[in-house]
Amino acid sequence: MSQTQLDRGQDRAPLDFAQLQQLAGEILGVDPERVQPEVSLARDLAADSLDVVELIMAVEDRWQVTLPEDELDKMKRVGQLWDYLQLHAEAG
């Protein structure tokens, strides 16, 4: 791993599902324990499109990732967001 990759990794918050739960809970106004991989953002957490945009912006900022619009359209469950985050935040 190059020094640049190491430096970038130091700027990024470590991946922790509990932190995603906390972040989503704050933004969506729900108990963080309700934020589980199988839960639907819209149906189970009552997130409207603006809530989802706010959550995505916070995720991008916290973990230094970019979620393309075509990927966002596919993310209906918390687990899909978490899977994407694990894959892309780790890859740096």
C-alpha positions as CSV (number, residue, x, y, z in Angstrom):
1,M,0.0,0.0,0.0
2,S,1.4,3.4,-0.9
3,Q,1.8,6.3,1.6
4,T,-1.0,8.1,-0.3
5,Q,-3.3,5.3,0.3
6,L,-2.4,5.2,4.0
7,D,-2.9,8.9,4.3
8,R,-6.3,8.7,2.7
9,G,-7.3,5.9,5.0
10,Q,-6.4,8.0,8.0
11,D,-8.8,10.7,7.0
12,R,-11.7,8.2,6.7
13,A,-13.8,7.2,9.7
14,P,-13.5,3.4,10.4
15,L,-16.5,1.4,9.3
16,D,-18.8,0.5,12.1
17,F,-22.4,-0.5,11.5
18,A,-23.3,1.0,14.9
19,Q,-22.1,4.4,13.6
20,L,-24.3,4.0,10.5
21,Q,-27.2,3.2,12.8
22,Q,-26.6,6.3,14.9
23,L,-26.2,8.5,11.9
24,A,-29.3,7.2,10.2
25,G,-31.3,7.4,13.5
26,E,-30.4,11.0,14.0
27,I,-31.2,12.0,10.4
28,L,-34.4,10.0,10.1
29,G,-35.6,10.7,13.6
30,V,-35.8,7.0,14.6
31,D,-34.3,4.8,17.3
32,P,-30.9,3.7,16.0
33,E,-31.8,0.1,17.0
34,R,-34.5,0.2,14.3
35,V,-31.8,0.7,11.6
36,Q,-31.1,-2.9,10.6
37,P,-29.8,-4.4,7.3
38,E,-33.1,-5.9,6.3
39,V,-35.1,-2.7,7.0
40,S,-36.6,-0.6,4.2
41,L,-35.6,3.0,4.3
42,A,-39.0,4.2,3.0
43,R,-41.4,1.6,4.2
44,D,-40.0,0.8,7.7
45,L,-38.2,4.0,8.6
46,A,-40.6,6.4,6.8
47,A,-37.7,8.1,5.0
48,D,-38.8,10.3,2.1
49,S,-36.6,11.2,-0.8
50,L,-35.2,14.3,1.0
51,D,-34.4,12.2,4.1
52,V,-32.5,9.7,1.9
53,V,-30.5,12.5,0.2
54,E,-29.6,14.0,3.6
55,L,-28.5,10.5,4.9
56,I,-26.5,9.8,1.7
57,M,-24.7,13.2,2.0
58,A,-23.8,12.5,5.6
59,V,-22.5,9.0,4.7
60,E,-20.4,10.4,1.9
61,D,-19.0,13.1,4.2
62,R,-18.3,10.8,7.1
63,W,-16.7,7.9,5.2
64,Q,-15.3,9.9,2.2
65,V,-17.2,7.9,-0.4
66,T,-19.3,9.0,-3.4
67,L,-22.6,7.2,-4.1
68,P,-23.5,7.7,-7.8
69,E,-27.1,8.4,-8.5
70,D,-27.7,5.1,-10.4
71,E,-26.5,3.3,-7.2
72,L,-28.8,5.4,-5.0
73,D,-31.8,4.3,-7.0
74,K,-31.0,0.7,-6.2
75,M,-30.7,1.3,-2.4
76,K,-34.0,0.5,-0.8
77,R,-32.8,-1.3,2.3
78,V,-30.2,-0.2,4.9
79,G,-28.2,-3.4,4.1
80,Q,-27.8,-2.3,0.5
81,L,-26.3,1.0,1.7
82,W,-24.1,-0.8,4.2
83,D,-22.8,-3.3,1.5
84,Y,-22.0,-0.4,-0.9
85,L,-20.2,1.4,1.9
86,Q,-18.1,-1.6,2.9
87,L,-17.1,-2.2,-0.6
88,H,-16.2,1.3,-1.6
89,A,-14.9,2.8,1.6
90,E,-12.5,-0.1,2.1
91,A,-11.3,0.1,-1.5
92,G,-10.5,3.8,-1.1
